[in-house]
């Protein structure tokens, strides 16, 4: 097939939407056939053929057909979107291999490359043309923590806490704030530039290979006002005013060795926040922030409760979806900051950007990005204000379903998929014939079907049977009790396999199967018994010709409206149908196995109202528990040290009387359990001087646990009260 085909014919210049609209108007008696053809621009013959059902594949011209039929391609398109929503998107090569495997497993003739085991470029380009809602995109790297952390349980907990605060405090947009930190570096990320075509490597000047990172703390409210000046955290021990040269007015700076927010620095920033918002207990403000440990201290809770600041934390690893500043502000801020750095390097050739220049460059970017639309859209896009807890749909939570444990519903469904031998438990299966019956006949399949002769069918293949409960319509008159078993004809289930239907139970009603339809009582249930066979589908084309048409008139036993009767299907009339292997059967959607955690379980964090009394109580209990444990450990350590210190091997120079001493560990405790007896006094060659200072024995002495040499206790500088290792043996 030509890759860049140019159409020469003007056939089918109309759209399928126009054709469908014309057919709808004709069926509604709004337009005649010729009038509809003139109004919608669709040929008269085309509309007529579609009305008569003579077109098996609408919208297709010519003799060329796709390798995979429309059903397979639709399955592929759905699978591609499902994988993309779960953050396991397919590459072009993966899709080509999947198409090849699908064709091979289903026995479809194909021109694909069998040596490479994948479809060609022409197929994938045609697939993208037939499905314009799919295209190649460059994904954004997303960690597993973020993919699994943004789940429906955590998000709905956050919205529940937010609803409670909004209802209790009656807050307006001016009282809802969001704070977040972001890093700005002395090495910018260059943007796109103009260059000569064909250039293999394009460079852009930066200050260094790796720069220093400065943390910027920004605040905004739901009304779009940036009334709290930003704060800067510099990676240094001492703060100097020179670092804030050119910063936005009112900005503050803090010196932290790590360069990141900590508990002490956050308390200082909270004072800075209170100076500008002027919150009180009577007029509270809401501060939404992430779940960092520096925001969840008892000191923070006490200060916030005292000044009327309600603090609400976001669920962990959800700031990319629920943080207003992350959604709409930090992106433009970083872009403008990189541009400012590029301009500075051009204006100052040969110079490097240092931490002393960051504040002025940040101020230039901050003035351009701190706009009302950016701030307001951040709160709207996260559903915080206006409050919208139904903002996210099931597709947004799809990545978290990969690691979700199997629900109780799934486990029950998996256990009931195979029918059992009981006959009083209904199932939700149905068949094509049952879907054509009147509304008065309700489906009630059972897990244990009974055959036409009353004998239980073969239990090794229960999936070959379909059972339904037929309830007579209320307008039907009850008949005398009659018990009989009769065959009503041949029907087809959803897989296209023909089956013989039999019924047992009293009394009777007239049912007639004719080539024009199924007559139930005095009404026609459907236009035809035989399903429409698509010759391009190997599943329907195979084995469907053996069924034939049903024209026999049989008697069906029905009970009164309150007593259902059983309708069963015998074994398939044709077993030559080929099983169709779907895309999900070939490559299921990713699902992580449920793994039981071992050892100590870590307490999972969630969204919390940090200033609430329950959370403060939990912090106080945790602090008391930690203090109690530390005191207990300190006491036990002291007792152990006192006990061990009494076991140190000491001696006086004038009193060397012991012949045996306590055993000690050797080789830096590398061989546990192996002990060695040491002599009570130094040997004659080593007993004359200290191994450290070289002087004679005088006063208290200790012995090395490895080389067994002696040294003055003052020269040894004991760190361990139980063991001593000399400089030569120290590990």
C-alpha positions in Angstrom: 0.0 0.0 0.0 1.3 3.5 -0.9 2.5 5.3 2.2 1.5 8.8 1.1 -1.7 8.0 -0.9 -3.4 10.8 -2.7 -7.1 10.1 -3.3 -8.3 10.6 -6.8 -12.0 9.6 -6.5 -14.7 11.8 -5.0 -16.8 8.9 -3.8 -17.9 9.0 -0.2 -17.2 12.7 0.1 -20.0 12.8 2.8 -19.3 11.9 6.4 -20.7 9.1 8.5 -22.4 11.6 10.8 -24.4 13.0 7.8 -25.4 9.5 6.8 -26.5 8.7 10.4 -28.5 11.9 10.6 -30.3 11.2 7.4 -31.2 7.7 8.5 -32.5 9.0 11.8 -34.7 11.6 10.1 -36.1 8.9 7.7 -36.9 6.6 10.6 -38.6 9.4 12.5 -40.7 10.2 9.4 -39.3 13.7 9.3 -37.9 13.4 5.7 -38.4 11.1 2.8 -35.5 9.2 1.4 -34.9 11.4 -1.6 -35.4 14.6 0.5 -32.9 13.3 3.1 -30.4 12.6 0.3 -30.7 16.2 -1.0 -30.5 17.8 2.4 -27.5 15.9 3.8 -25.7 15.4 0.5 -25.6 11.6 0.7 -26.5 9.6 -2.4 -30.0 8.1 -2.5 -28.7 4.6 -3.2 -26.3 4.8 -0.3 -29.0 5.7 2.2 -31.2 2.9 0.8 -28.5 0.2 1.1 -27.8 1.2 4.7 -31.5 1.2 5.6 -31.8 -2.3 4.2 -28.7 -3.5 6.0 -26.8 -4.5 2.9 -23.6 -2.8 4.0 -21.5 -5.0 6.2 -18.7 -2.5 6.8 -19.9 1.1 6.5 -17.5 3.8 5.6 -15.0 1.6 3.7 -14.3 1.8 -0.1 -12.1 -0.3 -2.4 -10.8 -3.8 -2.1 -8.1 -3.1 0.5 -8.8 -4.1 4.1 -6.9 -3.6 7.3 -5.0 -6.6 8.7 -6.9 -6.4 12.0 -10.6 -5.9 11.8 -12.4 -3.0 13.5 -13.0 -4.8 16.7 -9.3 -5.7 17.2 -8.2 -2.2 16.4 -10.7 -0.7 18.8 -9.4 -3.1 21.5 -5.8 -1.9 20.7 -6.8 1.7 20.9 -8.6 1.2 24.2 -5.6 -0.8 25.5 -3.1 2.0 24.5 -5.2 4.6 26.3 -5.6 2.4 29.4 -1.8 1.8 29.6 -1.1 5.5 29.2 -3.5 6.4 32.0 -1.7 3.9 34.2 1.7 5.5 33.4 2.8 2.4 31.5 2.4 3.9 28.0 3.4 1.9 25.0 6.2 2.8 22.6 5.8 2.4 18.8 7.8 -0.8 18.9 5.7 -2.3 21.7 2.6 -1.5 19.8 4.0 -3.1 16.6 4.9 -6.3 18.5 1.5 -6.4 20.1 -0.2 -6.2 16.7 2.0 -9.0 15.3 1.3 -11.3 18.3 -2.5 -10.5 18.0 -2.5 -11.5 14.4 -0.5 -14.7 15.0 -2.5 -15.9 18.0 -5.8 -15.4 16.2 -4.6 -17.0 12.9 -5.1 -13.8 10.9 -3.3 -13.6 7.6 -0.8 -10.7 7.7 2.1 -9.2 5.8 4.1 -8.4 8.9 7.8 -9.1 9.3 8.0 -12.5 10.9 11.8 -12.2 11.4 11.5 -9.1 13.6 8.2 -10.2 15.1 6.4 -6.9 14.7 4.2 -4.9 12.3 5.7 -2.4 10.0 5.8 1.4 9.9 3.0 1.5 7.4 0.6 -0.3 9.7 1.3 2.0 12.7 1.0 5.1 10.6 -2.4 3.9 9.3 -3.5 2.9 12.8 -2.8 6.5 14.0 -4.8 7.9 11.0 -7.7 5.7 11.8 -7.6 6.7 15.5 -6.9 10.4 15.6 -7.4 10.5 19.4 -4.0 8.7 19.7 -0.7 10.4 19.0 3.0 10.2 20.1 3.7 12.3 23.2 6.8 12.9 25.3 5.9 11.7 28.9 6.8 13.4 32.1 8.9 11.3 34.5 6.6 10.4 37.4 7.9 8.5 40.5 6.2 5.4 41.7 5.4 7.2 45.0 3.4 9.9 43.1 1.7 7.4 40.9 0.4 5.3 43.8 0.0 8.1 46.3 -2.6 9.9 44.3 -5.4 7.5 45.0 -9.1 8.0 45.6 -9.0 7.3 49.4 -6.3 9.8 50.1 -7.8 12.5 47.9 -11.3 12.1 49.3 -9.9 12.3 52.8 -8.3 15.7 51.9 -11.5 17.0 50.5 -13.4 15.9 53.6 -11.1 17.8 55.8 -11.3 20.8 53.6 -15.1 20.7 53.6 -15.1 20.6 57.4 -12.8 23.6 57.7 -14.7 25.6 55.1 -18.1 24.9 56.8 -16.9 25.5 60.4 -14.9 28.7 59.8 -16.9 30.2 56.9 -13.8 31.2 55.0 -13.7 33.5 52.0 -11.1 33.5 49.1 -9.0 36.1 50.9 -8.6 33.8 53.9 -7.4 30.6 52.0 -3.6 30.5 51.5 -1.2 28.1 50.0 2.5 27.9 50.7 5.1 25.8 49.0 8.9 25.7 48.5 10.8 25.4 45.3 14.5 25.3 44.4 16.3 27.9 42.3 19.8 27.2 41.1 22.7 29.3 40.0 22.9 27.1 36.9 19.9 27.7 34.7 18.2 25.4 32.2 18.7 27.0 28.7 15.7 27.5 26.5 15.4 26.9 22.8 17.6 29.0 20.5 18.1 29.6 16.8 20.9 27.7 15.1 22.0 26.6 11.7 20.4 23.6 10.2 22.4 20.5 10.3 24.3 21.4 13.4 25.1 18.3 15.4 25.6 19.9 18.8 24.2 23.2 20.0 25.6 24.7 23.2 24.4 27.4 25.5 26.6 29.0 28.3 25.8 28.3 31.9 27.7 29.4 35.1 29.0 25.9 36.1 28.4 22.2 35.7 26.5 22.0 38.9 25.2 25.0 40.7 24.1 25.8 44.3 20.5 25.4 45.2 18.6 28.1 47.1 15.1 27.4 48.4 12.4 30.0 47.7 9.2 29.9 49.9 6.2 31.5 48.1 2.6 32.2 49.3 -0.6 33.2 47.6 -4.3 33.1 48.4 -7.4 32.0 46.5 -8.2 35.6 45.5 -5.0 35.8 43.5 -3.1 38.2 45.9 0.6 37.6 46.7 0.5 39.7 49.9 3.1 37.7 51.8 6.7 38.4 50.4 8.8 35.4 49.5 11.5 33.9 51.8 14.9 32.5 50.8 16.8 29.7 52.5 20.5 29.8 51.7 22.8 26.7 52.2 25.2 28.4 54.7 25.6 28.8 58.5 25.5 32.6 58.8 23.1 35.0 57.1 24.1 38.3 55.6 22.0 41.1 54.1 24.1 41.0 50.9 22.4 37.8 49.9 19.0 39.6 49.7 20.3 42.4 47.4 17.6 43.1 44.8 15.0 40.7 46.3 11.3 41.5 46.2 10.3 44.1 48.9 9.7 42.6 52.3 11.5 39.3 51.5 13.3 37.5 54.4 16.3 35.2 54.3 17.4 32.3 56.5 20.7 30.4 56.7 20.4 26.6 57.0 23.4 24.4 56.3 21.3 21.9 54.3 19.6 24.6 52.3 16.1 23.1 52.9 13.3 23.9 55.3 13.6 22.5 58.8 11.5 22.8 62.0 13.2 25.8 63.4 13.2 27.7 60.1 9.5 27.0 59.6 8.6 28.5 62.9 10.5 31.7 61.9 8.7 31.7 58.6 5.3 31.3 60.4 6.1 34.5 62.3 6.8 36.2 59.0 3.5 34.9 57.6 1.5 36.2 60.6 3.0 39.7 60.3 1.4 40.1 56.8 -1.9 38.2 57.1 -2.8 39.4 60.7 -4.8 36.4 61.5 -6.8 36.3 64.8 -8.9 33.7 66.6 -12.0 35.6 65.6 -10.9 35.9 61.9 -9.0 32.8 61.1 -7.1 31.9 57.9 -6.5 28.6 56.3 -3.0 27.6 55.3 -2.7 24.6 53.0 0.8 23.0 52.7 2.5 19.7 52.0 3.1 16.9 54.5 6.7 17.7 55.3 7.9 16.8 58.8 8.9 20.4 59.6 5.2 21.4 59.3 4.0 18.8 61.8 5.6 19.8 65.1 4.0 20.6 68.5 5.6 24.1 68.5 4.0 24.8 65.1 0.6 23.7 66.3 0.7 25.8 69.5 1.7 29.0 67.6 -0.9 28.5 64.9 -3.7 27.8 67.3 -2.8 30.8 69.4 -2.9 33.2 66.3 -6.0 31.7 64.5 -4.1 29.9 61.7 -5.8 26.7 60.6 -3.2 24.4 58.9 -4.4 21.7 56.5 -1.8 19.3 55.1 -2.0 17.6 51.7 -1.8 13.8 51.3 1.8 12.6 50.7 3.1 12.6 47.1 0.1 14.5 45.7 1.4 18.0 45.4 1.6 17.7 41.6 -2.2 17.4 41.5 -3.4 19.2 44.6 -0.9 22.0 45.2 -2.1 25.3 43.6 1.4 26.8 43.4 2.8 23.6 41.8 -0.1 23.5 39.3 0.0 27.1 37.8 2.7 29.3 39.4 6.1 27.5 39.7 6.1 26.6 36.0 6.0 30.2 34.7 8.3 31.2 37.6 11.1 28.8 36.5 10.7 29.7 32.9 11.1 33.4 33.6 14.0 32.7 36.0 15.9 30.8 33.3 15.3 33.7 30.9 16.6 36.2 33.4 19.7 34.1 33.9 20.3 33.9 30.2 20.0 37.7 29.9 22.3 38.2 32.8 25.1 36.0 31.3 24.8 37.9 28.0 25.0 41.3 29.8 27.9 40.1 32.0 30.3 38.1 29.7 32.9 36.1 31.5 31.1 36.2 34.9 29.3 33.5 36.9 26.0 33.6 38.7 26.6 33.3 42.5 24.1 33.0 45.4 24.5 36.8 45.8 22.8 37.3 42.4 19.9 34.8 42.8 17.6 37.2 44.8 17.7 39.9 42.1 17.2 37.4 39.3 14.3 35.8 41.2 12.7 39.2 41.8 12.5 39.7 38.0 10.9 36.4 37.4 8.6 36.7 40.4 7.2 40.0 39.2 6.2 38.5 35.8 4.7 35.2 37.1 2.9 36.5 40.3 -0.3 37.4 38.6 -3.9 37.1 39.6 -4.9 34.6 36.8 -2.0 32.3 37.7 -3.0 32.2 41.4 -6.7 31.9 40.9 -6.4 29.1 38.3 -4.3 27.2 40.7 -7.0 27.0 43.3 -9.6 26.2 40.6 -7.6 23.4 39.0 -7.2 21.7 42.3 -10.8 22.0 43.4 -9.9 23.9 46.6 -11.8 27.1 45.8 -14.4 27.0 44.5 -14.8 23.8 46.4 -15.1 20.9 43.9 -14.5 17.4 45.4 -15.6 15.7 42.2 -12.9 17.3 40.1 -11.0 14.1 39.4 -12.5 11.1 37.6 -11.6 7.4 37.6 -9.0 7.9 34.9 -7.1 10.2 37.2 -6.8 7.5 39.8 -5.9 4.8 37.2 -2.1 4.7 38.1 -2.8 3.9 41.7 -4.9 0.9 40.7 -1.8 -1.0 39.7 -0.7 -1.5 43.4 -4.2 -1.7 44.9 -5.0 -5.0 46.6 -7.8 -7.1 45.1 -11.1 -5.9 46.4 -13.7 -8.2 48.0 -15.9 -7.7 44.9 -13.1 -8.9 42.6 -12.4 -11.9 44.8 -16.1 -12.9 44.8 -16.4 -12.4 41.1 -13.3 -14.6 40.4 -14.7 -17.4 42.6 -18.1 -17.3 40.9 -16.9 -17.1 37.4 -17.0 -20.9 37.1 -20.5 -22.3 37.7 -21.0 -24.7 40.6 -23.4 -27.6 41.0 -26.0 -25.6 43.0 -29.2 -24.6 41.3 -30.5 -21.9 43.7 -27.8 -19.2 43.3 -28.5 -16.8 40.4 -25.7 -15.5 38.1 -25.6 -12.5 35.7 -24.9 -14.4 32.5 -27.2 -14.1 29.5 -27.4 -15.0 25.8 -28.3 -13.4 22.5 -31.6 -15.2 22.5 -32.5 -14.0 26.0 -31.8 -10.4 25.0 -34.6 -10.6 22.4 -37.3 -11.7 24.7 -40.0 -9.3 25.9 -39.5 -7.2 29.1 -41.8 -9.5 31.0 -39.2 -12.3 30.7 -36.4 -11.7 33.1 -33.0 -13.4 33.1 -32.0 -15.4 36.1 -29.1 -17.7 35.2 -28.1 -20.4 37.7 -24.7 -21.9 38.3 -26.0 -25.5 38.0 -28.0 -26.0 34.8 -30.3 -28.9 34.1 -30.4 -30.5 30.7 -33.6 -31.2 28.7 -33.8 -34.7 30.1 -33.5 -33.6 33.7 -29.9 -35.0 34.0 -27.1 -32.9 35.4 -24.8 -31.8 32.5 -21.1 -32.7 32.3 -19.4 -30.9 35.2 -16.1 -30.7 33.4 -17.5 -28.1 30.9 -20.1 -26.1 32.7 -19.4 -23.0 30.6 -21.1 -24.7 27.6 -24.5 -24.2 29.2 -26.7 -21.1 29.6 -29.7 -21.2 32.0 -32.5 -18.6 32.3 -35.6 -18.2 34.4 -38.6 -17.2 32.3 -41.3 -15.4 34.1 -44.7 -15.1 32.4 -46.2 -11.7 31.8 -48.8 -10.5 34.2 -51.4 -10.2 31.4 -51.1 -14.0 30.6 -53.8 -16.1 32.1 -52.7 -19.0 34.3 -53.0 -22.4 32.7 -53.6 -25.9 34.3 -50.5 -27.5 35.8 -48.8 -29.5 33.2 -45.3 -31.0 33.4 -43.4 -31.5 30.1 -39.9 -31.1 28.6 -39.7 -29.9 25.0 -37.2 -28.5 22.6 -37.9 -25.0 21.4 -35.2 -24.6 18.7 -31.7 -23.4 18.2 -30.3 -20.1 19.5 -27.0 -18.4 19.7 -25.1 -17.2 22.7 -22.7 -14.2 22.9 -19.8 -16.2 21.4 -21.8 -17.1 18.3 -22.1 -20.8 19.1 -25.5 -22.4 18.3 -27.3 -24.3 21.0 -30.5 -26.3 21.4 -32.9 -25.0 23.9 -35.2 -27.1 26.1 -37.7 -26.2 28.8 -39.3 -28.0 31.7 -42.2 -26.9 33.9 -46.0 -26.5 33.5 -48.4 -24.9 31.9 -47.9 -24.0 28.2 -48.0 -20.9 25.9 -47.5 -20.7 22.2 -44.0 -20.0 21.0 -43.1 -20.1 17.3 -39.7 -19.8 15.6 -40.0 -18.6 12.0 -37.5 -17.2 9.5 -39.1 -13.8 10.0 -38.9 -13.7 13.7 -39.7 -15.3 17.1 -43.4 -15.3 17.9 -44.0 -15.3 21.7 -47.8 -15.5 22.2 -49.2 -13.1 19.6 -46.2 -10.8 19.3 -42.9 -10.9 17.3 -40.0 -10.7 19.6 -37.2 -10.1 17.0 -36.8 -9.8 13.3 -34.7 -12.8 12.9 -33.3 -15.7 14.9 -29.9 -16.0 13.1 -27.4 -13.3 14.1 -25.8 -11.1 11.5 -22.6 -12.8 10.5 -19.6 -10.7 9.6 -17.6 -12.6 7.1 -14.4 -10.7 8.0 -14.6 -12.0 11.6 -13.2 -15.5 11.7 -15.1 -16.2 14.9 -18.5 -15.7 13.4 -17.7 -17.0 10.0 -16.6 -20.4 11.4 -19.2 -22.8 12.5 -22.2 -20.5 12.0 -23.5 -22.1 8.8 -24.4 -25.4 10.5 -27.2 -23.9 12.5 -29.7 -23.1 9.8 -33.0 -21.4 10.3 -35.6 -22.5 12.8 -39.1 -22.9 11.5 -40.6 -25.5 13.8 -43.5 -24.7 16.1 -43.0 -26.1 19.6 -44.8 -25.9 23.0 -43.1 -24.1 25.8 -44.1 -24.8 29.4 -44.7 -21.8 31.5 -45.9 -21.4 35.0 -48.0 -18.8 36.6 -46.5 -15.3 37.0 -45.3 -16.1 40.5 -43.6 -19.4 39.5 -40.6 -19.2 37.2 -39.7 -22.0 34.9 -36.2 -23.2 33.8 -35.0 -22.8 30.2 -31.7 -24.6 29.5 -29.4 -24.9 26.5 -27.9 -28.2 25.6 -24.3 -28.7 24.3 -23.3 -26.5 21.4 -24.5 -27.7 18.0 -21.1 -26.8 16.5 -17.8 -27.0 18.3 -15.6 -25.9 15.4 -15.7 -22.2 16.3 -12.3 -20.7 16.9 -11.8 -19.0 20.2 -11.0 -15.3 19.8 -8.0 -14.1 21.8 -8.4 -10.5 22.9 -5.7 -8.0 23.6 -6.3 -8.2 27.4 -5.9 -12.0 27.2 -2.7 -11.6 25.3 -1.2 -8.8 27.5 -3.2 -8.1 30.6 -3.1 -4.6 32.2 -0.2 -4.3 34.8 -1.2 -5.3 38.3 1.2 -5.6 41.2 0.8 -8.8 43.3 -0.3 -8.3 46.9 2.8 -8.8 49.1 2.5 -9.1 52.9 4.8 -6.7 54.7 7.4 -8.2 57.0 8.8 -6.7 60.1 7.7 -3.4 61.7 5.0 -1.6 59.7 5.5 2.0 58.9 2.6 4.3 59.8 1.1 5.7 56.6 0.6 9.4 56.6 -2.5 11.2 55.2 -4.1 14.6 55.0 -4.6 16.1 58.4 -5.9 19.2 60.0 -2.7 19.9 61.9 -4.1 22.5 64.2 -7.0 20.2 65.3 -7.2 18.9 68.9 -6.9 15.2 67.9 -3.7 15.8 65.9 -2.2 17.9 68.7 -3.0 15.1 71.2 -1.3 12.5 69.0 1.8 14.8 68.8 1.9 15.2 72.6 1.5 11.4 73.1 4.2 10.7 70.6 6.6 13.2 72.3 5.9 11.7 75.7 6.6 8.3 74.4 9.8 9.4 72.8 11.0 11.1 76.0 10.1 8.1 78.1 12.0 5.8 75.8 15.1 8.0 75.7 15.2 8.3 79.5 14.8 4.5 79.7 17.6 4.0 77.3 19.8 6.5 79.1 19.2 4.8 82.4 20.0 1.4 81.1 23.1 2.7 79.4 24.4 4.2 82.6 23.8 0.9 84.5 25.5 -1.1 81.8 28.5 1.3 81.8 28.8 1.0 85.6 28.7 -2.8 85.4 31.2 -2.9 82.6 33.6 -0.5 84.2 33.9 -2.8 87.2 35.2 -5.5 84.8 38.1 -3.4 83.4 41.3 -5.2 83.9 43.5 -3.0 86.1 46.5 -3.6 88.3 48.9 -1.9 90.5 52.6 -2.2 89.9 53.2 -3.5 93.4 50.4 -6.0 93.4 50.4 -8.6 90.7 48.9 -11.6 92.3 46.1 -12.9 90.0 46.9 -15.9 87.9 43.8 -15.8 85.8 41.6 -13.0 84.4 38.3 -12.7 82.8 38.3 -13.7 79.1 38.0 -11.0 76.5 36.9 -10.8 72.9 39.6 -10.8 70.1 40.0 -9.4 66.6 37.6 -6.4 67.2 34.7 -8.7 68.0 34.7 -10.1 64.5 34.5 -13.7 65.8 31.5 -13.8 68.2 31.7 -16.3 70.9 35.4 -16.9 70.6 37.2 -15.9 73.8 40.7 -16.0 75.0 42.3 -16.3 78.5 44.9 -13.6 79.2 47.8 -13.8 81.6 47.3 -12.1 84.9 50.6 -10.2 84.7 52.7 -9.0 81.7 55.4 -11.2 80.4 59.0 -10.7 81.5 59.9 -9.0 78.2 56.9 -6.6 78.2 56.6 -6.0 81.9 59.3 -3.4 82.0 57.7 -0.4 80.2 54.4 1.0 78.9 53.7 0.4 75.2 52.5 4.0 74.8 55.0 6.2 76.7 57.8 3.6 77.2 58.1 4.2 80.9 58.2 1.6 83.7 55.1 0.3 85.4 53.7 2.8 87.9 50.1 3.2 88.9 47.0 1.7 87.2 47.5 -0.4 84.0 45.3 -1.8 81.3 46.0 -4.6 78.8 45.2 -4.6 75.0 42.5 -7.1 74.2 44.3 -8.3 71.1 48.1 -8.1 71.4 48.0 -8.5 75.3 50.5 -5.6 75.8 50.2 -3.3 78.8 49.9 0.4 79.0 49.2 3.1 81.6 45.5 3.8 82.1 46.2 7.5 81.6 48.1 6.9 78.4 45.4 4.5 77.0 42.6 7.1 76.8 39.9 4.6 77.3 36.7 5.1 75.2 35.1 1.7 75.9 34.9 0.8 79.6 35.1 -2.9 78.8 37.6 -3.3 76.0 40.9 -1.6 75.2 42.7 -1.6 71.9 46.1 -0.1 71.5 47.0 2.1 68.5 48.6 -0.9 66.7 45.6 -3.1 67.1 42.8 -0.5 66.9 40.4 -1.3 63.9 
